[in-house]
Amino acid sequence: MWLLRRGGKPFLLLPQDRNLAAKGLELYSAQTKGARLAKVALQIALRFGLCPRLKKVTLRPQRGTGFSRYLARAAALTGASMTAFGALLKLRETGEFHGEIVPVYGAYLKALEKTVDALDHHFPKREWRRMKNAHS
């Protein structure tokens, strides 16, 4: 993954694939003109194969870390499969997978669907749009 720092502090994690990172920046809602300009400049640089101000980092969540606890809690609250999240995280981080990928990927998609449904239940999309329009 790529780490973007702002003021010397970690600010944003982006996927290692430059095209995905540029696409991922669309999720970042820049509030000021300077931030919007920086966001567009970074997107353009990434699409041209440059990685200005980005540091390559590797995240290896372990049991008991905040991210692992977050996934476990999300799985417990939504009924999603924690093993589905874990299997694909391991595949992504190590590039290794033993066994049949199709059922594991299907379980992962089902876990994501349950998580998104739970988020939509608690924070409906119409509320996101209302908040966005209120702050635009």
N, CA, C and O atoms as CSV, one atom per row, in Angstrom:
chain,resi,resn,atom,element,x,y,z
A,1,MET,N,N,0.845,-1.168,0.000
A,1,MET,CA,C,0.000,0.000,0.000
A,1,MET,C,C,0.896,1.237,0.000
A,1,MET,O,O,2.078,1.174,0.335
A,2,TRP,N,N,0.303,2.345,-0.381
A,2,TRP,CA,C,0.995,3.625,-0.376
A,2,TRP,C,C,0.477,4.466,0.783
A,2,TRP,O,O,-0.729,4.528,1.023
A,3,LEU,N,N,1.376,5.102,1.489
A,3,LEU,CA,C,1.018,5.964,2.605
A,3,LEU,C,C,1.271,7.414,2.210
A,3,LEU,O,O,2.375,7.773,1.801
A,4,LEU,N,N,0.254,8.229,2.333
A,4,LEU,CA,C,0.380,9.661,2.110
A,4,LEU,C,C,0.404,10.335,3.467
A,4,LEU,O,O,-0.452,10.081,4.315
A,5,ARG,N,N,1.371,11.179,3.662
A,5,ARG,CA,C,1.482,11.918,4.920
A,5,ARG,C,C,1.078,13.365,4.702
A,5,ARG,O,O,1.271,13.926,3.623
A,6,ARG,N,N,0.521,13.952,5.732
A,6,ARG,CA,C,0.189,15.379,5.701
A,6,ARG,C,C,0.728,15.972,6.995
A,6,ARG,O,O,0.376,15.522,8.086
A,7,GLY,N,N,1.566,16.962,6.875
A,7,GLY,CA,C,2.182,17.553,8.051
A,7,GLY,C,C,3.064,16.568,8.790
A,7,GLY,O,O,3.235,16.669,10.005
A,8,GLY,N,N,3.636,15.597,8.046
A,8,GLY,CA,C,4.516,14.601,8.655
A,8,GLY,C,C,3.792,13.455,9.340
A,8,GLY,O,O,4.429,12.526,9.835
A,9,LYS,N,N,2.460,13.512,9.373
A,9,LYS,CA,C,1.678,12.459,10.032
A,9,LYS,C,C,0.947,11.615,8.997
A,9,LYS,O,O,0.540,12.131,7.956
A,10,PRO,N,N,0.773,10.307,9.274
A,10,PRO,CA,C,0.015,9.464,8.336
A,10,PRO,C,C,-1.367,10.057,8.091
A,10,PRO,O,O,-2.062,10.449,9.028
A,11,PHE,N,N,-1.758,10.117,6.816
A,11,PHE,CA,C,-3.021,10.748,6.460
A,11,PHE,C,C,-3.953,9.815,5.694
A,11,PHE,O,O,-5.143,9.731,5.999
A,12,LEU,N,N,-3.409,9.109,4.693
A,12,LEU,CA,C,-4.273,8.332,3.813
A,12,LEU,C,C,-3.519,7.120,3.293
A,12,LEU,O,O,-2.360,7.236,2.893
A,13,LEU,N,N,-4.168,5.950,3.293
A,13,LEU,CA,C,-3.598,4.743,2.704
A,13,LEU,C,C,-4.271,4.499,1.369
A,13,LEU,O,O,-5.494,4.583,1.252
A,14,LEU,N,N,-3.464,4.195,0.367
A,14,LEU,CA,C,-3.977,3.943,-0.973
A,14,LEU,C,C,-3.478,2.589,-1.461
A,14,LEU,O,O,-2.408,2.140,-1.048
A,15,PRO,N,N,-4.242,1.930,-2.340
A,15,PRO,CA,C,-3.787,0.645,-2.884
A,15,PRO,C,C,-2.474,0.793,-3.633
A,15,PRO,O,O,-2.161,1.872,-4.136
A,16,GLN,N,N,-1.709,-0.280,-3.711
A,16,GLN,CA,C,-0.410,-0.253,-4.369
A,16,GLN,C,C,-0.556,-0.040,-5.872
A,16,GLN,O,O,0.280,0.631,-6.478
A,17,ASP,N,N,-1.595,-0.592,-6.482
A,17,ASP,CA,C,-1.831,-0.394,-7.906
A,17,ASP,C,C,-2.133,1.088,-8.151
A,17,ASP,O,O,-3.073,1.635,-7.574
A,18,ARG,N,N,-1.342,1.730,-9.001
A,18,ARG,CA,C,-1.476,3.185,-9.196
A,18,ARG,C,C,-2.846,3.593,-9.735
A,18,ARG,O,O,-3.385,4.623,-9.330
A,19,ASN,N,N,-3.415,2.794,-10.646
A,19,ASN,CA,C,-4.741,3.122,-11.179
A,19,ASN,C,C,-5.806,3.023,-10.092
A,19,ASN,O,O,-6.694,3.870,-10.000
A,20,LEU,N,N,-5.708,1.972,-9.264
A,20,LEU,CA,C,-6.656,1.831,-8.153
A,20,LEU,C,C,-6.464,2.946,-7.129
A,20,LEU,O,O,-7.433,3.444,-6.556
A,21,ALA,N,N,-5.215,3.333,-6.903
A,21,ALA,CA,C,-4.943,4.422,-5.953
A,21,ALA,C,C,-5.569,5.716,-6.453
A,21,ALA,O,O,-6.187,6.452,-5.684
A,22,ALA,N,N,-5.406,5.995,-7.760
A,22,ALA,CA,C,-6.001,7.205,-8.338
A,22,ALA,C,C,-7.522,7.148,-8.216
A,22,ALA,O,O,-8.160,8.148,-7.888
A,23,LYS,N,N,-8.096,5.983,-8.480
A,23,LYS,CA,C,-9.551,5.809,-8.355
A,23,LYS,C,C,-9.970,5.931,-6.886
A,23,LYS,O,O,-11.012,6.511,-6.582
A,24,GLY,N,N,-9.160,5.385,-5.984
A,24,GLY,CA,C,-9.465,5.446,-4.557
A,24,GLY,C,C,-9.489,6.863,-4.016
A,24,GLY,O,O,-10.204,7.152,-3.057
A,25,LEU,N,N,-8.717,7.743,-4.621
A,25,LEU,CA,C,-8.711,9.139,-4.179
A,25,LEU,C,C,-10.065,9.807,-4.385
A,25,LEU,O,O,-10.365,10.818,-3.751
A,26,GLU,N,N,-10.886,9.239,-5.277
A,26,GLU,CA,C,-12.222,9.788,-5.487
A,26,GLU,C,C,-13.064,9.692,-4.212
A,26,GLU,O,O,-14.013,10.455,-4.031
A,27,LEU,N,N,-12.712,8.748,-3.328
A,27,LEU,CA,C,-13.443,8.596,-2.066
A,27,LEU,C,C,-13.086,9.681,-1.058
A,27,LEU,O,O,-13.837,9.937,-0.116
A,28,TYR,N,N,-11.929,10.319,-1.263
A,28,TYR,CA,C,-11.485,11.369,-0.355
A,28,TYR,C,C,-12.196,12.666,-0.715
A,28,TYR,O,O,-12.090,13.150,-1.842
A,29,SER,N,N,-12.902,13.211,0.227
A,29,SER,CA,C,-13.656,14.438,0.006
A,29,SER,C,C,-12.840,15.631,0.497
A,29,SER,O,O,-12.906,16.009,1.667
A,30,ALA,N,N,-12.073,16.213,-0.415
A,30,ALA,CA,C,-11.234,17.365,-0.076
A,30,ALA,C,C,-12.123,18.561,0.246
A,30,ALA,O,O,-13.079,18.839,-0.478
A,31,GLN,N,N,-11.815,19.266,1.324
A,31,GLN,CA,C,-12.671,20.354,1.799
A,31,GLN,C,C,-12.246,21.729,1.301
A,31,GLN,O,O,-13.093,22.604,1.125
A,32,THR,N,N,-10.962,21.935,1.071
A,32,THR,CA,C,-10.490,23.266,0.668
A,32,THR,C,C,-10.034,23.231,-0.789
A,32,THR,O,O,-9.818,22.161,-1.357
A,33,LYS,N,N,-9.892,24.408,-1.379
A,33,LYS,CA,C,-9.418,24.476,-2.766
A,33,LYS,C,C,-8.027,23.876,-2.897
A,33,LYS,O,O,-7.742,23.163,-3.859
A,34,GLY,N,N,-7.166,24.160,-1.936
A,34,GLY,CA,C,-5.814,23.604,-1.960
A,34,GLY,C,C,-5.817,22.084,-1.898
A,34,GLY,O,O,-5.056,21.421,-2.603
A,35,ALA,N,N,-6.676,21.542,-1.053
A,35,ALA,CA,C,-6.772,20.085,-0.927
A,35,ALA,C,C,-7.332,19.468,-2.202
A,35,ALA,O,O,-6.879,18.409,-2.636
A,36,ARG,N,N,-8.323,20.136,-2.805
A,36,ARG,CA,C,-8.891,19.632,-4.063
A,36,ARG,C,C,-7.842,19.651,-5.171
A,36,ARG,O,O,-7.759,18.716,-5.967
A,37,LEU,N,N,-7.051,20.706,-5.223
A,37,LEU,CA,C,-5.988,20.810,-6.218
A,37,LEU,C,C,-4.939,19.720,-5.992
A,37,LEU,O,O,-4.497,19.075,-6.942
A,38,ALA,N,N,-4.546,19.519,-4.747
A,38,ALA,CA,C,-3.555,18.486,-4.422
A,38,ALA,C,C,-4.086,17.100,-4.785
A,38,ALA,O,O,-3.340,16.256,-5.282
A,39,LYS,N,N,-5.362,16.869,-4.538
A,39,LYS,CA,C,-5.985,15.581,-4.853
A,39,LYS,C,C,-5.930,15.320,-6.360
A,39,LYS,O,O,-5.549,14.229,-6.786
A,40,VAL,N,N,-6.306,16.305,-7.161
A,40,VAL,CA,C,-6.291,16.156,-8.617
A,40,VAL,C,C,-4.861,15.960,-9.117
A,40,VAL,O,O,-4.617,15.119,-9.982
A,41,ALA,N,N,-3.923,16.725,-8.582
A,41,ALA,CA,C,-2.521,16.600,-8.987
A,41,ALA,C,C,-1.985,15.198,-8.677
A,41,ALA,O,O,-1.264,14.611,-9.484
A,42,LEU,N,N,-2.339,14.672,-7.510
A,42,LEU,CA,C,-1.894,13.329,-7.135
A,42,LEU,C,C,-2.535,12.278,-8.034
A,42,LEU,O,O,-1.869,11.323,-8.435
A,43,GLN,N,N,-3.808,12.437,-8.355
A,43,GLN,CA,C,-4.475,11.497,-9.260
A,43,GLN,C,C,-3.778,11.476,-10.624
A,43,GLN,O,O,-3.535,10.407,-11.185
A,44,ILE,N,N,-3.465,12.642,-11.145
A,44,ILE,CA,C,-2.798,12.725,-12.441
A,44,ILE,C,C,-1.412,12.084,-12.361
A,44,ILE,O,O,-1.034,11.308,-13.239
A,45,ALA,N,N,-0.659,12.405,-11.316
A,45,ALA,CA,C,0.684,11.828,-11.150
A,45,ALA,C,C,0.613,10.305,-11.083
A,45,ALA,O,O,1.423,9.621,-11.709
A,46,LEU,N,N,-0.348,9.768,-10.332
A,46,LEU,CA,C,-0.480,8.320,-10.217
A,46,LEU,C,C,-0.802,7.684,-11.563
A,46,LEU,O,O,-0.278,6.619,-11.890
A,47,ARG,N,N,-1.657,8.328,-12.339
A,47,ARG,CA,C,-2.012,7.780,-13.644
A,47,ARG,C,C,-0.837,7.799,-14.618
A,47,ARG,O,O,-0.811,7.025,-15.574
A,48,PHE,N,N,0.136,8.681,-14.378
A,48,PHE,CA,C,1.338,8.725,-15.201
A,48,PHE,C,C,2.473,7.885,-14.619
A,48,PHE,O,O,3.601,7.938,-15.108
A,49,GLY,N,N,2.176,7.116,-13.582
A,49,GLY,CA,C,3.171,6.216,-13.008
A,49,GLY,C,C,4.080,6.840,-11.975
A,49,GLY,O,O,5.076,6.230,-11.589
A,50,LEU,N,N,3.766,8.039,-11.518
A,50,LEU,CA,C,4.575,8.699,-10.497
A,50,LEU,C,C,3.938,8.505,-9.123
A,50,LEU,O,O,2.729,8.302,-9.015
A,51,CYS,N,N,4.738,8.566,-8.103
A,51,CYS,CA,C,4.236,8.411,-6.732
A,51,CYS,C,C,4.803,9.509,-5.839
A,51,CYS,O,O,5.548,9.218,-4.904
A,52,PRO,N,N,4.463,10.760,-6.113
A,52,PRO,CA,C,5.027,11.849,-5.312
A,52,PRO,C,C,4.531,11.819,-3.874
A,52,PRO,O,O,3.341,11.622,-3.624
A,53,ARG,N,N,5.432,12.012,-2.946
A,53,ARG,CA,C,5.115,12.093,-1.511
A,53,ARG,C,C,4.478,10.819,-0.959
A,53,ARG,O,O,3.890,10.848,0.123
A,54,LEU,N,N,4.582,9.719,-1.673
A,54,LEU,CA,C,4.005,8.466,-1.193
A,54,LEU,C,C,5.108,7.533,-0.741
A,54,LEU,O,O,6.161,7.443,-1.372
A,55,LYS,N,N,4.861,6.841,0.353
A,55,LYS,CA,C,5.820,5.873,0.874
A,55,LYS,C,C,5.167,4.500,0.815
A,55,LYS,O,O,4.021,4.328,1.232
A,56,LYS,N,N,5.896,3.536,0.301
A,56,LYS,CA,C,5.381,2.169,0.217
A,56,LYS,C,C,5.430,1.544,1.607
A,56,LYS,O,O,6.476,1.535,2.255
A,57,VAL,N,N,4.295,1.022,2.058
A,57,VAL,CA,C,4.220,0.384,3.371
A,57,VAL,C,C,3.522,-0.966,3.236
A,57,VAL,O,O,2.765,-1.192,2.292
A,58,THR,N,N,3.779,-1.844,4.172
A,58,THR,CA,C,3.116,-3.141,4.221
A,58,THR,C,C,2.388,-3.246,5.552
A,58,THR,O,O,2.973,-3.036,6.614
A,59,LEU,N,N,1.132,-3.566,5.480
A,59,LEU,CA,C,0.337,-3.768,6.688
A,59,LEU,C,C,0.180,-5.258,6.913
A,59,LEU,O,O,-0.241,-5.997,6.023
A,60,ARG,N,N,0.521,-5.679,8.098
A,60,ARG,CA,C,0.368,-7.087,8.444
A,60,ARG,C,C,-0.399,-7.182,9.753
A,60,ARG,O,O,0.195,-7.354,10.817
A,61,PRO,N,N,-1.733,-7.068,9.672
A,61,PRO,CA,C,-2.520,-7.168,10.902
A,61,PRO,C,C,-2.315,-8.522,11.571
A,61,PRO,O,O,-2.291,-9.557,10.905
A,62,GLN,N,N,-2.173,-8.505,12.862
A,62,GLN,CA,C,-2.034,-9.732,13.630
A,62,GLN,C,C,-3.211,-9.822,14.581
A,62,GLN,O,O,-3.910,-8.839,14.826
A,63,ARG,N,N,-3.417,-11.021,15.113
A,63,ARG,CA,C,-4.486,-11.175,16.104
A,63,ARG,C,C,-4.284,-10.177,17.222
A,63,ARG,O,O,-3.168,-9.955,17.691
A,64,GLY,N,N,-5.376,-9.586,17.634
A,64,GLY,CA,C,-5.321,-8.663,18.746
A,64,GLY,C,C,-5.041,-7.226,18.333
A,64,GLY,O,O,-5.148,-6.320,19.160
A,65,THR,N,N,-4.683,-6.995,17.064
A,65,THR,CA,C,-4.463,-5.612,16.645
A,65,THR,C,C,-5.804,-4.941,16.411
A,65,THR,O,O,-6.837,-5.606,16.327
A,66,GLY,N,N,-5.781,-3.647,16.308
A,66,GLY,CA,C,-7.016,-2.897,16.104
A,66,GLY,C,C,-7.759,-3.328,14.849
A,66,GLY,O,O,-8.982,-3.465,14.872
A,67,PHE,N,N,-7.027,-3.546,13.738
A,67,PHE,CA,C,-7.695,-3.911,12.491
A,67,PHE,C,C,-8.330,-5.289,12.594
A,67,PHE,O,O,-9.454,-5.495,12.137
A,68,SER,N,N,-7.608,-6.237,13.197
A,68,SER,CA,C,-8.169,-7.580,13.367
A,68,SER,C,C,-9.398,-7.545,14.266
A,68,SER,O,O,-10.397,-8.212,13.998
A,69,ARG,N,N,-9.312,-6.760,15.335
A,69,ARG,CA,C,-10.479,-6.637,16.235
A,69,ARG,C,C,-11.640,-5.977,15.506
A,69,ARG,O,O,-12.795,-6.361,15.689
A,70,TYR,N,N,-11.332,-4.979,14.677
A,70,TYR,CA,C,-12.379,-4.316,13.892
A,70,TYR,C,C,-13.081,-5.312,12.969
A,70,TYR,O,O,-14.311,-5.362,12.924
A,71,LEU,N,N,-12.291,-6.112,12.227
A,71,LEU,CA,C,-12.898,-7.090,11.336
A,71,LEU,C,C,-13.718,-8.113,12.115
A,71,LEU,O,O,-14.810,-8.493,11.693
A,72,ALA,N,N,-13.191,-8.554,13.246
A,72,ALA,CA,C,-13.920,-9.526,14.063
A,72,ALA,C,C,-15.233,-8.930,14.574
A,72,ALA,O,O,-16.266,-9.599,14.574
A,73,ARG,N,N,-15.186,-7.685,15.003
A,73,ARG,CA,C,-16.404,-7.026,15.499
A,73,ARG,C,C,-17.400,-6.801,14.366
A,73,ARG,O,O,-18.599,-7.020,14.540
A,74,ALA,N,N,-16.909,-6.367,13.207
A,74,ALA,CA,C,-17.794,-6.172,12.053
A,74,ALA,C,C,-18.442,-7.491,11.660
A,74,ALA,O,O,-19.632,-7.541,11.350
A,75,ALA,N,N,-17.651,-8.555,11.675
A,75,ALA,CA,C,-18.189,-9.871,11.335
A,75,ALA,C,C,-19.249,-10.300,12.350
A,75,ALA,O,O,-20.302,-10.817,11.975
A,76,ALA,N,N,-18.968,-10.085,13.628
A,76,ALA,CA,C,-19.920,-10.484,14.671
A,76,ALA,C,C,-21.217,-9.673,14.597
A,76,ALA,O,O,-22.305,-10.226,14.762
A,77,LEU,N,N,-21.107,-8.382,14.354
A,77,LEU,CA,C,-22.292,-7.530,14.327
A,77,LEU,C,C,-23.147,-7.727,13.080
A,77,LEU,O,O,-24.361,-7.526,13.118
A,78,THR,N,N,-22.517,-8.118,11.984
A,78,THR,CA,C,-23.260,-8.236,10.726
A,78,THR,C,C,-23.582,-9.672,10.355
A,78,THR,O,O,-24.370,-9.915,9.441
A,79,GLY,N,N,-22.986,-10.617,11.047
A,79,GLY,CA,C,-23.180,-12.015,10.681
A,79,GLY,C,C,-22.286,-12.421,9.517
A,79,GLY,O,O,-22.462,-13.495,8.941
A,80,ALA,N,N,-21.333,-11.571,9.171
A,80,ALA,CA,C,-20.412,-11.857,8.065
A,80,ALA,C,C,-19.356,-12.859,8.534
A,80,ALA,O,O,-19.184,-13.086,9.732
A,81,SER,N,N,-18.668,-13.439,7.591
A,81,SER,CA,C,-17.667,-14.449,7.893
A,81,SER,C,C,-16.291,-13.822,8.124
A,81,SER,O,O,-15.695,-13.265,7.202
A,82,MET,N,N,-15.798,-13.915,9.340
A,82,MET,CA,C,-14.463,-13.401,9.650
A,82,MET,C,C,-13.406,-14.194,8.891
A,82,MET,O,O,-12.398,-13.629,8.465
A,83,THR,N,N,-13.621,-15.481,8.719
A,83,THR,CA,C,-12.639,-16.293,7.997
A,83,THR,C,C,-12.546,-15.867,6.537
A,83,THR,O,O,-11.478,-15.958,5.932
A,84,ALA,N,N,-13.665,-15.401,5.964
A,84,ALA,CA,C,-13.630,-14.922,4.579
A,84,ALA,C,C,-12.761,-13.686,4.471
A,84,ALA,O,O,-11.965,-13.566,3.540
A,85,PHE,N,N,-12.904,-12.764,5.413
A,85,PHE,CA,C,-12.056,-11.574,5.409
A,85,PHE,C,C,-10.592,-11.974,5.584
A,85,PHE,O,O,-9.720,-11.487,4.863
A,86,GLY,N,N,-10.331,-12.851,6.531
A,86,GLY,CA,C,-8.965,-13.254,6.844
A,86,GLY,C,C,-8.279,-13.985,5.712
A,86,GLY,O,O,-7.100,-13.751,5.445
A,87,ALA,N,N,-9.006,-14.876,5.037
A,87,ALA,CA,C,-8.411,-15.656,3.949
A,87,ALA,C,C,-7.974,-14.753,2.801
A,87,ALA,O,O,-6.882,-14.916,2.256
A,88,LEU,N,N,-8.818,-13.813,2.442
A,88,LEU,CA,C,-8.450,-12.939,1.326
A,88,LEU,C,C,-7.420,-11.892,1.729
A,88,LEU,O,O,-6.636,-11.445,0.892
A,89,LEU,N,N,-7.412,-11.499,2.986
A,89,LEU,CA,C,-6.368,-10.597,3.456
A,89,LEU,C,C,-5.009,-11.307,3.368
A,89,LEU,O,O,-4.016,-10.715,2.945
A,90,LYS,N,N,-4.983,-12.568,3.770
A,90,LYS,CA,C,-3.743,-13.345,3.689
A,90,LYS,C,C,-3.309,-13.506,2.229
A,90,LYS,O,O,-2.127,-13.362,1.914
A,91,LEU,N,N,-4.258,-13.802,1.341
A,91,LEU,CA,C,-3.949,-13.938,-0.076
A,91,LEU,C,C,-3.369,-12.637,-0.626
A,91,LEU,O,O,-2.388,-12.646,-1.370
A,92,ARG,N,N,-3.978,-11.540,-0.258
A,92,ARG,CA,C,-3.524,-10.233,-0.739
A,92,ARG,C,C,-2.126,-9.906,-0.231
A,92,ARG,O,O,-1.290,-9.399,-0.979
A,93,GLU,N,N,-1.876,-10.197,1.038
A,93,GLU,CA,C,-0.595,-9.833,1.650
A,93,GLU,C,C,0.546,-10.771,1.255
A,93,GLU,O,O,1.674,-10.320,1.054
A,94,THR,N,N,0.265,-12.064,1.142
A,94,THR,CA,C,1.342,-13.020,0.893
A,94,THR,C,C,1.363,-13.527,-0.543
A,94,THR,O,O,2.389,-14.020,-1.011
A,95,GLY,N,N,0.244,-13.411,-1.240
A,95,GLY,CA,C,0.156,-13.944,-2.595
A,95,GLY,C,C,-0.024,-15.447,-2.610
A,95,GLY,O,O,0.008,-16.070,-3.671
A,96,GLU,N,N,-0.215,-16.034,-1.434
A,96,GLU,CA,C,-0.372,-17.490,-1.346
A,96,GLU,C,C,-1.792,-17.851,-0.960
A,96,GLU,O,O,-2.425,-17.185,-0.140
A,97,PHE,N,N,-2.274,-18.912,-1.564
A,97,PHE,CA,C,-3.577,-19.446,-1.186
A,97,PHE,C,C,-3.570,-20.930,-1.473
A,97,PHE,O,O,-3.145,-21.360,-2.545
A,98,HIS,N,N,-4.035,-21.707,-0.528
A,98,HIS,CA,C,-4.092,-23.155,-0.695
A,98,HIS,C,C,-5.548,-23.576,-0.616
A,98,HIS,O,O,-6.250,-23.257,0.343
A,99,GLY,N,N,-5.986,-24.290,-1.626
A,99,GLY,CA,C,-7.369,-24.746,-1.640
A,99,GLY,C,C,-8.143,-24.131,-2.794
A,99,GLY,O,O,-7.566,-23.588,-3.736
A,100,GLU,N,N,-9.441,-24.227,-2.698
A,100,GLU,CA,C,-10.351,-23.753,-3.739
A,100,GLU,C,C,-10.706,-22.292,-3.483
A,100,GLU,O,O,-11.251,-21.966,-2.428
A,101,ILE,N,N,-10.404,-21.407,-4.435
A,101,ILE,CA,C,-10.594,-19.969,-4.247
A,101,ILE,C,C,-12.054,-19.541,-4.427
A,101,ILE,O,O,-12.504,-18.605,-3.766
A,102,VAL,N,N,-12.790,-20.203,-5.300
A,102,VAL,CA,C,-14.146,-19.747,-5.636
A,102,VAL,C,C,-15.065,-19.710,-4.404
A,102,VAL,O,O,-15.731,-18.697,-4.190
A,103,PRO,N,N,-15.129,-20.765,-3.592
A,103,PRO,CA,C,-16.003,-20.672,-2.416
A,103,PRO,C,C,-15.545,-19.608,-1.412
A,103,PRO,O,O,-16.372,-18.949,-0.781
A,104,VAL,N,N,-14.241,-19.446,-1.270
A,104,VAL,CA,C,-13.721,-18.447,-0.334
A,104,VAL,C,C,-14.053,-17.041,-0.827
A,104,VAL,O,O,-14.454,-16.182,-0.042
A,105,TYR,N,N,-13.886,-16.812,-2.123
A,105,TYR,CA,C,-14.215,-15.499,-2.684
A,105,TYR,C,C,-15.716,-15.238,-2.592
A,105,TYR,O,O,-16.138,-14.114,-2.321
A,106,GLY,N,N,-16.518,-16.274,-2.818
A,106,GLY,CA,C,-17.976,-16.136,-2.663
A,106,GLY,C,C,-18.344,-15.761,-1.234
A,106,GLY,O,O,-19.208,-14.912,-1.016
A,107,ALA,N,N,-17.687,-16.393,-0.255
A,107,ALA,CA,C,-17.942,-16.066,1.152
A,107,ALA,C,C,-17.509,-14.637,1.455
A,107,ALA,O,O,-18.170,-13.936,2.222
A,108,TYR,N,N,-16.403,-14.203,0.859
A,108,TYR,CA,C,-15.926,-12.835,1.041
A,108,TYR,C,C,-16.949,-11.839,0.499
A,108,TYR,O,O,-17.273,-10.856,1.165
A,109,LEU,N,N,-17.453,-12.088,-0.699
A,109,LEU,CA,C,-18.454,-11.193,-1.283
A,109,LEU,C,C,-19.722,-11.152,-0.431
A,109,LEU,O,O,-20.328,-10.095,-0.256
A,110,LYS,N,N,-20.115,-12.303,0.092
A,110,LYS,CA,C,-21.291,-12.349,0.965
A,110,LYS,C,C,-21.038,-11.563,2.251
A,110,LYS,O,O,-21.923,-10.860,2.739
A,111,ALA,N,N,-19.825,-11.688,2.797
A,111,ALA,CA,C,-19.468,-10.934,4.005
A,111,ALA,C,C,-19.484,-9.434,3.725
A,111,ALA,O,O,-19.972,-8.653,4.542
A,112,LEU,N,N,-18.952,-9.031,2.573
A,112,LEU,CA,C,-18.992,-7.613,2.206
A,112,LEU,C,C,-20.425,-7.124,2.049
A,112,LEU,O,O,-20.769,-6.029,2.493
A,113,GLU,N,N,-21.251,-7.939,1.416
A,113,GLU,CA,C,-22.652,-7.560,1.221
A,113,GLU,C,C,-23.358,-7.356,2.561
A,113,GLU,O,O,-24.110,-6.397,2.729
A,114,LYS,N,N,-23.117,-8.248,3.503
A,114,LYS,CA,C,-23.722,-8.102,4.834
A,114,LYS,C,C,-23.217,-6.836,5.525
A,114,LYS,O,O,-23.985,-6.135,6.184
A,115,THR,N,N,-21.946,-6.552,5.376
A,115,THR,CA,C,-21.371,-5.361,5.995
A,115,THR,C,C,-21.961,-4.094,5.385
A,115,THR,O,O,-22.325,-3.166,6.107
A,116,VAL,N,N,-22.058,-4.056,4.056
A,116,VAL,CA,C,-22.638,-2.887,3.381
A,116,VAL,C,C,-24.111,-2.727,3.747
A,116,VAL,O,O,-24.575,-1.607,3.962
A,117,ASP,N,N,-24.852,-3.835,3.821
A,117,ASP,CA,C,-26.263,-3.769,4.232
A,117,ASP,C,C,-26.402,-3.203,5.640
A,117,ASP,O,O,-27.290,-2.394,5.910
A,118,ALA,N,N,-25.508,-3.640,6.540
A,118,ALA,CA,C,-25.559,-3.130,7.918
A,118,ALA,C,C,-25.239,-1.635,7.948
A,118,ALA,O,O,-25.889,-0.873,8.663
A,119,LEU,N,N,-24.247,-1.222,7.177
A,119,LEU,CA,C,-23.918,0.211,7.114
A,119,LEU,C,C,-25.085,1.006,6.546
A,119,LEU,O,O,-25.424,2.073,7.056
A,120,ASP,N,N,-25.693,0.487,5.496
A,120,ASP,CA,C,-26.815,1.185,4.878
A,120,ASP,C,C,-27.998,1.271,5.841
A,120,ASP,O,O,-28.746,2.249,5.828
A,121,HIS,N,N,-28.161,0.255,6.665
A,121,HIS,CA,C,-29.249,0.273,7.649
A,121,HIS,C,C,-29.021,1.373,8.690
A,121,HIS,O,O,-29.947,2.096,9.058
A,122,HIS,N,N,-27.773,1.488,9.158
A,122,HIS,CA,C,-27.469,2.460,10.209
A,122,HIS,C,C,-27.178,3.862,9.668
A,122,HIS,O,O,-27.439,4.859,10.341
A,123,PHE,N,N,-26.641,3.930,8.460
A,123,PHE,CA,C,-26.323,5.215,7.830
A,123,PHE,C,C,-26.817,5.185,6.390
A,123,PHE,O,O,-26.021,5.010,5.468
A,124,PRO,N,N,-28.133,5.354,6.182
A,124,PRO,CA,C,-28.686,5.239,4.832
A,124,PRO,C,C,-28.045,6.219,3.857
A,124,PRO,O,O,-27.625,7.315,4.229
A,125,LYS,N,N,-27.982,5.792,2.602
A,125,LYS,CA,C,-27.341,6.590,1.561
A,125,LYS,C,C,-27.970,7.974,1.438
A,125,LYS,O,O,-27.277,8.953,1.162
A,126,ARG,N,N,-29.268,8.051,1.643
A,126,ARG,CA,C,-29.919,9.366,1.546
A,126,ARG,C,C,-29.366,10.323,2.597
A,126,ARG,O,O,-29.316,11.531,2.366
A,127,GLU,N,N,-28.948,9.794,3.758
A,127,GLU,CA,C,-28.336,10.627,4.789
A,127,GLU,C,C,-26.954,11.094,4.346
A,127,GLU,O,O,-26.572,12.235,4.607
A,128,TRP,N,N,-26.197,10.215,3.671
A,128,TRP,CA,C,-24.884,10.603,3.157
A,128,TRP,C,C,-25.053,11.754,2.191
A,128,TRP,O,O,-24.324,12.744,2.249
A,129,ARG,N,N,-26.030,11.614,1.293
A,129,ARG,CA,C,-26.256,12.659,0.289
A,129,ARG,C,C,-26.706,13.958,0.947
A,129,ARG,O,O,-26.275,15.041,0.554
A,130,ARG,N,N,-27.574,13.846,1.948
A,130,ARG,CA,C,-28.050,15.037,2.644
A,130,ARG,C,C,-26.885,15.751,3.305
A,130,ARG,O,O,-26.776,16.974,3.214
A,131,MET,N,N,-26.015,15.009,3.966
A,131,MET,CA,C,-24.853,15.590,4.634
A,131,MET,C,C,-23.896,16.218,3.603
A,131,MET,O,O,-23.357,17.303,3.820
A,132,LYS,N,N,-23.699,15.515,2.485
A,132,LYS,CA,C,-22.806,16.038,1.451
A,132,LYS,C,C,-23.345,17.342,0.900
A,132,LYS,O,O,-22.594,18.302,0.730
A,133,ASN,N,N,-24.651,17.388,0.617
A,133,ASN,CA,C,-25.259,18.593,0.075
A,133,ASN,C,C,-25.244,19.737,1.089
A,133,ASN,O,O,-25.109,20.901,0.709
A,134,ALA,N,N,-25.379,19.417,2.360
A,134,ALA,CA,C,-25.367,20.433,3.407
A,134,ALA,C,C,-23.979,21.079,3.532
A,134,ALA,O,O,-23.859,22.246,3.903
A,135,HIS,N,N,-22.927,20.294,3.215
A,135,HIS,CA,C,-21.554,20.802,3.366
A,135,HIS,C,C,-20.941,21.259,2.043
A,135,HIS,O,O,-19.782,21.672,2.010
A,136,SER,N,N,-21.697,21.189,0.965
A,136,SER,CA,C,-21.151,21.603,-0.347
A,136,SER,C,C,-21.298,23.082,-0.560
A,136,SER,O,O,-20.895,23.599,-1.603
